[in-house]
Amino acid sequence: MNKLERTYNVSIKVNSNTLKEQKFKGEFPNADLKSILKTISLSTPFNYKINGNEITITE
């Protein structure tokens, strides 16, 4: 998530200890952030809310 924060200039808050421990790998050339989050959530189910430059992730 740190790399997504740097790449897309956003702040990501994860409200789940289980998800905080997850590591995600993948390549998403030229993809927008919403598409990336949607793709990741298919393999590791979570919900997310985008509010400007802040993203909150919950189980």
Sequence and secondary structure as in RCSB ss.txt:
>XXXX:A:sequence
MNKLERTYNVSIKVNSNTLKEQKFKGEFPNADLKSILKTISLSTPFNYKINGNEITITE
>XXXX:A:secstr
 HHHHHHHT EEEE  HHHHT       TT  HHHHHHHHHHHS  EEEEETTEEEEE 
